[in-house]
Amino acid sequence: MPADTNTTRSTGLHVGEVRPGVAKVDPILVADNITRSFGGLKAVDVDHVEIPRHAITALIGPNGAGKTTFFNLLTGFDKPDTGEWSFDGKSISGVPAFKTSRMGQVRTFQLTKALAMLSVLENMKLGAKAQKGENFFTAMLPWLWRKQDDEIEQKALKLLERFKLDTKQDDFAASLSGGQRKLLEMARALMSDPTLVMLDEPMAGVNPALTQSLLDHILGLKADGMTVLFVEHDMHMVRHISDWVIVMAEGRIVAEGPPDEVMKNPAVIDAYLGSHMDTDLGVVTGRIETVTAPKREKK
Amino acid sequence: MDWGAIFSNSVVWIVNPETIAYALATVGLAIHFGYTGLLNFGQAGFMALGAYGYAISILTFGFPWWAGILVGIAASVLFALILGIPTLRLRADYLAIATIALAEVVRLLFQTTTFDAVTGSADGLGGYHDSFRAANPIPKGTYGFGPFTYNETDWWVRIFGILLLALAVLITWLLMRSPWGRVVKGIREDEDAVRALGKNVFSYKMQALILGGVFGSLGGVVFAMPSAVIPAVYVPSLTFFLWTILLLGGAATIFGPVLGSVLFWVIMAFLSNLLPRMSEAGLLPFMSNQQANITRFILVGLALMLIVIFRPQGILGNKKELTFNAR
């Protein structure tokens, strides 16, 4: 495991007692009463949740907990059955995905969506907002957008350098490795100067050598003043970089809190290892030990 | 065998109005499929709207020729909207089904006897040439050399068609090197990713559908200009000839449709001259003259399969950019 490099952990994000749906001092994203059913299955059923601003929040939970579905609902890629949610104080319930993105809430995908037959640089330039040359009519008059396009290119090159992809700028995105595509997708999202970056499993399928670099980049986003919300499986990753952890199971938010505390929450253990109503508390305590054990080794 | 006649009958197809019309319609198809990833199997419908829009507005409403072209363009824009609004939100394969069906609806509407007074039903329309020919700046006479010898009317149709084709190619080239082109190419690769970057994907797909459709209708106009409008032309197999041309030349290329169309028609003409003569000369003992002539369509089908298997990017396509990756 990579060493704990998070020296900038934010604390004091919540107001009052820590429990699922606790109010935050400065929430950027607030969602109420969100439900989404697929046939008979209630995939998401969230009463209330707030995402703290200028912090890294992890959304964790076992497979099928509804994390990605919840993500899709918040970003407008899917429509919930009920519920309201707002971003930066403005209601974005039912707002289509491309508009929430323009408002500064940019997401990435679990299955990386690098635009394979575009060059790395073109992928990046596509991410920039409010491009004059993207209008059908002005597109045919290059002198109207050439200057802006050059500025966008400079910005893209700078970001590529930061993500160590600058040597690949003219290659098709299809030629990148899985981890490099993850980096490209993250860098591309940054082209729009987002306020909230939503990463769906940024570590999935990334080789361990790149993991540390990805973690550093995520911490870097926060250092640049962005808010990060990410979905993740791996508890250890989560503990290293997140300031706040929200745990989902069976569509509901079962716990939230600062990473170290939330890992000890019996509801979280249950969520990960399954509810065993017929086993006694001693066994559950034993499980807590197994979960926290790696941390002791490390220190 | 008369090789001289076979040769000259074949090379004239380089600048035939049919060649230009097919190239125009295929430029539209390149925008749809090659650049935006829209599987349009109804380009024949757009061509029919261009041809009928041109002919009907001249014959029935007495419009001048240029207004007839504008009517053809307007009809294809309307058709693109009707086609696109319900289907562009669907996956690419559903769009393909809808386009082939709607293009057939268009053709059958023009063919039905119900509107015979306007559309001429199965006989089609003819005799709308006066206005266009009156606008011909070329003095009366015969011009050209060798097999490319035409009178002023034939040249006027060809020159006008080439100008339209050049304009379509220029617009495509300008758009595809612009940020607009970047967005539609992004949509071709993965529309959800483009949506996540704040682009209105539906709007871009619609713009591409309309633009390609307008080029299709201009192809229909050029197709109608020298001769007549016959509904039996605008059958689905016309669309598949356009696809053959597109894949032959290169789906995501600027000049692929032009090169593809020229090659397609020259080869077709060559085979239609060669095969019956071979049959006459007894070189194809197992088939009649007529069968030999039809064999060329089998060979075209075979060629399409070979292209898709061995050179999916087409003649002009980038080797790395295998654009035949429709989802």
Chai-1 contact restraints between the chains, C-beta under 6 A:
chainA,res_idxA,chainB,res_idxB,connection_type,confidence,min_distance_angstrom,max_distance_angstrom,comment,restraint_id
A,A97,B,R195,contact,1.0,0.0,6.0,A-B,restraint_1
A,F98,B,R195,contact,1.0,0.0,6.0,A-B,restraint_2
A,F98,B,G198,contact,1.0,0.0,6.0,A-B,restraint_3
A,F98,B,K199,contact,1.0,0.0,6.0,A-B,restraint_4
A,F98,B,N200,contact,1.0,0.0,6.0,A-B,restraint_5
A,S101,B,A196,contact,1.0,0.0,6.0,A-B,restraint_6
A,S101,B,G198,contact,1.0,0.0,6.0,A-B,restraint_7
A,R102,B,G198,contact,1.0,0.0,6.0,A-B,restraint_8
A,R107,B,A196,contact,1.0,0.0,6.0,A-B,restraint_9
A,K113,B,D190,contact,1.0,0.0,6.0,A-B,restraint_10
A,K113,B,A193,contact,1.0,0.0,6.0,A-B,restraint_11
A,L115,B,G186,contact,1.0,0.0,6.0,A-B,restraint_12
A,L115,B,E189,contact,1.0,0.0,6.0,A-B,restraint_13
A,L115,B,D190,contact,1.0,0.0,6.0,A-B,restraint_14
A,A116,B,E189,contact,1.0,0.0,6.0,A-B,restraint_15
A,M117,B,E189,contact,1.0,0.0,6.0,A-B,restraint_16
A,M117,B,E321,contact,1.0,0.0,6.0,A-B,restraint_17
A,L118,B,K185,contact,1.0,0.0,6.0,A-B,restraint_18
A,E122,B,R182,contact,1.0,0.0,6.0,A-B,restraint_19
A,L126,B,R182,contact,1.0,0.0,6.0,A-B,restraint_20
A,L126,B,G186,contact,1.0,0.0,6.0,A-B,restraint_21
A,L126,B,L197,contact,1.0,0.0,6.0,A-B,restraint_22
A,G127,B,L197,contact,1.0,0.0,6.0,A-B,restraint_23
A,K129,B,G198,contact,1.0,0.0,6.0,A-B,restraint_24
A,Q131,B,P179,contact,1.0,0.0,6.0,A-B,restraint_25
A,G133,B,S178,contact,1.0,0.0,6.0,A-B,restraint_26
A,G133,B,P179,contact,1.0,0.0,6.0,A-B,restraint_27
A,E134,B,P179,contact,1.0,0.0,6.0,A-B,restraint_28
A,E134,B,W180,contact,1.0,0.0,6.0,A-B,restraint_29
A,E134,B,V183,contact,1.0,0.0,6.0,A-B,restraint_30
A,F136,B,W180,contact,1.0,0.0,6.0,A-B,restraint_31
A,F136,B,Q207,contact,1.0,0.0,6.0,A-B,restraint_32
A,A139,B,L175,contact,1.0,0.0,6.0,A-B,restraint_33
A,A139,B,S178,contact,1.0,0.0,6.0,A-B,restraint_34
A,A139,B,W180,contact,1.0,0.0,6.0,A-B,restraint_35
A,M140,B,L174,contact,1.0,0.0,6.0,A-B,restraint_36
